[in-house]
Amino acid sequence: MSPKRSHLIYALLVLFSLAPLILTLLSLGIAQLNGCSVSANQMQPCPVFGQDIGSLLLLGAFLGALTAFTLPTGLIAMLAFKIYTTVKNKSATLK
């Protein structure tokens, strides 16, 4: 496997692991910039350019809980991929 392809796979695994956290921070940042608050109890209205995006911000905030699943899963997948590439490279050099 080429190093370029390995780097791409690692980048995709990192993106998978951190995507819910990034979306949560993005939604909280958008709410902060527009003077809105995101509450876990109820949806708060947040008008941006005449559209209420409160439900989207709430969804983005709840995605943070998904990080508890994706982060360990992504780390395990990266470790498994590292083991796979190491074993494959060792067997290729022995031949």
Phi and psi in degrees as GROMACS dihedral restraints (atoms count N, CA, C in turn):
[ dihedral_restraints ]
;  ai    aj    ak    al  type     phi  dphi    fc
    3     4     5     6     1   -72.3    20    10
    4     5     6     7     1   150.9    20    10
    6     7     8     9     1   -60.3    20    10
    7     8     9    10     1   -33.1    20    10
    9    10    11    12     1   -63.1    20    10
   10    11    12    13     1   -42.3    20    10
   12    13    14    15     1   -69.3    20    10
   13    14    15    16     1   -38.0    20    10
   15    16    17    18     1   -61.8    20    10
   16    17    18    19     1   -42.5    20    10
   18    19    20    21     1   -64.1    20    10
   19    20    21    22     1   -37.9    20    10
   21    22    23    24     1   -63.6    20    10
   22    23    24    25     1   -42.4    20    10
   24    25    26    27     1   -65.2    20    10
   25    26    27    28     1   -42.7    20    10
   27    28    29    30     1   -61.5    20    10
   28    29    30    31     1   -41.6    20    10
   30    31    32    33     1   -63.2    20    10
   31    32    33    34     1   -40.5    20    10
   33    34    35    36     1   -66.7    20    10
   34    35    36    37     1   -37.2    20    10
   36    37    38    39     1   -67.6    20    10
   37    38    39    40     1   -38.2    20    10
   39    40    41    42     1   -66.3    20    10
   40    41    42    43     1   -41.8    20    10
   42    43    44    45     1   -62.1    20    10
   43    44    45    46     1   -43.4    20    10
   45    46    47    48     1   -59.6    20    10
   46    47    48    49     1   -42.0    20    10
   48    49    50    51     1   -68.3    20    10
   49    50    51    52     1   -39.5    20    10
   51    52    53    54     1  -102.1    20    10
   52    53    54    55     1    -6.2    20    10
   54    55    56    57     1   -57.0    20    10
   55    56    57    58     1   -46.1    20    10
   57    58    59    60     1   -63.0    20    10
   58    59    60    61     1   -37.5    20    10
   60    61    62    63     1   -66.9    20    10
   61    62    63    64     1   -42.1    20    10
   63    64    65    66     1   -62.5    20    10
   64    65    66    67     1   -43.5    20    10
   66    67    68    69     1   -65.8    20    10
   67    68    69    70     1   -36.3    20    10
   69    70    71    72     1   -64.3    20    10
   70    71    72    73     1   -47.8    20    10
   72    73    74    75     1   -64.8    20    10
   73    74    75    76     1   -35.7    20    10
   75    76    77    78     1   -65.0    20    10
   76    77    78    79     1   -45.0    20    10
   78    79    80    81     1   -67.3    20    10
   79    80    81    82     1   -38.1    20    10
   81    82    83    84     1   -67.6    20    10
   82    83    84    85     1   -35.9    20    10
   84    85    86    87     1   -66.9    20    10
   85    86    87    88     1   -41.6    20    10
   87    88    89    90     1   -63.0    20    10
   88    89    90    91     1   -41.7    20    10
   90    91    92    93     1   -62.9    20    10
   91    92    93    94     1   -43.0    20    10
   93    94    95    96     1   -63.4    20    10
   94    95    96    97     1   -43.1    20    10
   96    97    98    99     1   -64.4    20    10
   97    98    99   100     1   -29.6    20    10
   99   100   101   102     1   -98.0    20    10
  100   101   102   103     1     7.6    20    10
  102   103   104   105     1    71.7    20    10
  103   104   105   106     1    26.3    20    10
  105   106   107   108     1  -105.1    20    10
  106   107   108   109     1   163.8    20    10
  108   109   110   111     1  -121.4    20    10
  109   110   111   112     1   149.1    20    10
  111   112   113   114     1  -112.8    20    10
  112   113   114   115     1   118.2    20    10
  114   115   116   117     1  -114.7    20    10
  115   116   117   118     1   139.2    20    10
  117   118   119   120     1   -74.9    20    10
  118   119   120   121     1   -17.5    20    10
  120   121   122   123     1   -77.9    20    10
  121   122   123   124     1   -40.3    20    10
  123   124   125   126     1  -155.7    20    10
  124   125   126   127     1   160.7    20    10
  126   127   128   129     1   -75.3    20    10
  127   128   129   130     1   130.9    20    10
  129   130   131   132     1  -102.5    20    10
  130   131   132   133     1   137.1    20    10
  132   133   134   135     1   -66.6    20    10
  133   134   135   136     1   139.8    20    10
  135   136   137   138     1  -143.1    20    10
  136   137   138   139     1    92.2    20    10
  138   139   140   141     1   -77.1    20    10
  139   140   141   142     1   127.2    20    10
  141   142   143   144     1  -132.5    20    10
  142   143   144   145     1   119.1    20    10
  144   145   146   147     1    53.0    20    10
  145   146   147   148     1    37.8    20    10
  147   148   149   150     1    83.0    20    10
  148   149   150   151     1     0.3    20    10
  150   151   152   153     1  -114.7    20    10
  151   152   153   154     1   139.3    20    10
  153   154   155   156     1   -85.6    20    10
  154   155   156   157     1   115.4    20    10
  156   157   158   159     1  -110.0    20    10
  157   158   159   160     1    20.4    20    10
  159   160   161   162     1   -58.6    20    10
  160   161   162   163     1   -39.4    20    10
  162   163   164   165     1   -69.0    20    10
  163   164   165   166     1   -36.5    20    10
  165   166   167   168     1   -67.6    20    10
  166   167   168   169     1   -38.6    20    10
  168   169   170   171     1   -65.8    20    10
  169   170   171   172     1   -39.2    20    10
  171   172   173   174     1   -64.5    20    10
  172   173   174   175     1   -42.0    20    10
  174   175   176   177     1   -61.9    20    10
  175   176   177   178     1   -44.4    20    10
  177   178   179   180     1   -61.8    20    10
  178   179   180   181     1   -37.9    20    10
  180   181   182   183     1   -68.1    20    10
  181   182   183   184     1   -36.6    20    10
  183   184   185   186     1   -72.8    20    10
  184   185   186   187     1   -20.4    20    10
  186   187   188   189     1   -65.0    20    10
  187   188   189   190     1   -18.8    20    10
  189   190   191   192     1   -59.0    20    10
  190   191   192   193     1   -31.6    20    10
  192   193   194   195     1   -67.0    20    10
  193   194   195   196     1   -27.7    20    10
  195   196   197   198     1   -68.5    20    10
  196   197   198   199     1   -20.9    20    10
  198   199   200   201     1   -60.7    20    10
  199   200   201   202     1   -30.3    20    10
  201   202   203   204     1   -63.0    20    10
  202   203   204   205     1   -22.4    20    10
  204   205   206   207     1   -95.2    20    10
  205   206   207   208     1   -46.2    20    10
  207   208   209   210     1   -73.1    20    10
  208   209   210   211     1   -33.1    20    10
  210   211   212   213     1   -65.8    20    10
  211   212   213   214     1   -52.8    20    10
  213   214   215   216     1   -65.2    20    10
  214   215   216   217     1   -36.8    20    10
  216   217   218   219     1   -63.6    20    10
  217   218   219   220     1   -43.4    20    10
  219   220   221   222     1   -65.4    20    10
  220   221   222   223     1   -39.5    20    10
  222   223   224   225     1   -65.3    20    10
  223   224   225   226     1   -40.6    20    10
  225   226   227   228     1   -64.9    20    10
  226   227   228   229     1   -40.5    20    10
  228   229   230   231     1   -65.0    20    10
  229   230   231   232     1   -38.9    20    10
  231   232   233   234     1   -65.2    20    10
  232   233   234   235     1   -41.3    20    10
  234   235   236   237     1   -63.7    20    10
  235   236   237   238     1   -44.0    20    10
  237   238   239   240     1   -63.3    20    10
  238   239   240   241     1   -40.0    20    10
  240   241   242   243     1   -67.2    20    10
  241   242   243   244     1   -38.2    20    10
  243   244   245   246     1   -63.1    20    10
  244   245   246   247     1   -43.6    20    10
  246   247   248   249     1   -62.5    20    10
  247   248   249   250     1   -44.4    20    10
  249   250   251   252     1   -58.9    20    10
  250   251   252   253     1   -48.4    20    10
  252   253   254   255     1   -67.9    20    10
  253   254   255   256     1   -35.8    20    10
  255   256   257   258     1   -65.3    20    10
  256   257   258   259     1   -46.1    20    10
  258   259   260   261     1   -64.6    20    10
  259   260   261   262     1   -41.1    20    10
  261   262   263   264     1   -64.6    20    10
  262   263   264   265     1   -41.6    20    10
  264   265   266   267     1   -68.0    20    10
  265   266   267   268     1   -38.8    20    10
  267   268   269   270     1   -64.3    20    10
  268   269   270   271     1   -43.0    20    10
  270   271   272   273     1   -69.5    20    10
  271   272   273   274     1   -31.1    20    10
  273   274   275   276     1   -70.0    20    10
  274   275   276   277     1   -34.3    20    10
  276   277   278   279     1   -76.9    20    10
  277   278   279   280     1   -23.3    20    10
  279   280   281   282     1   -77.3    20    10
  280   281   282   283     1   -22.1    20    10
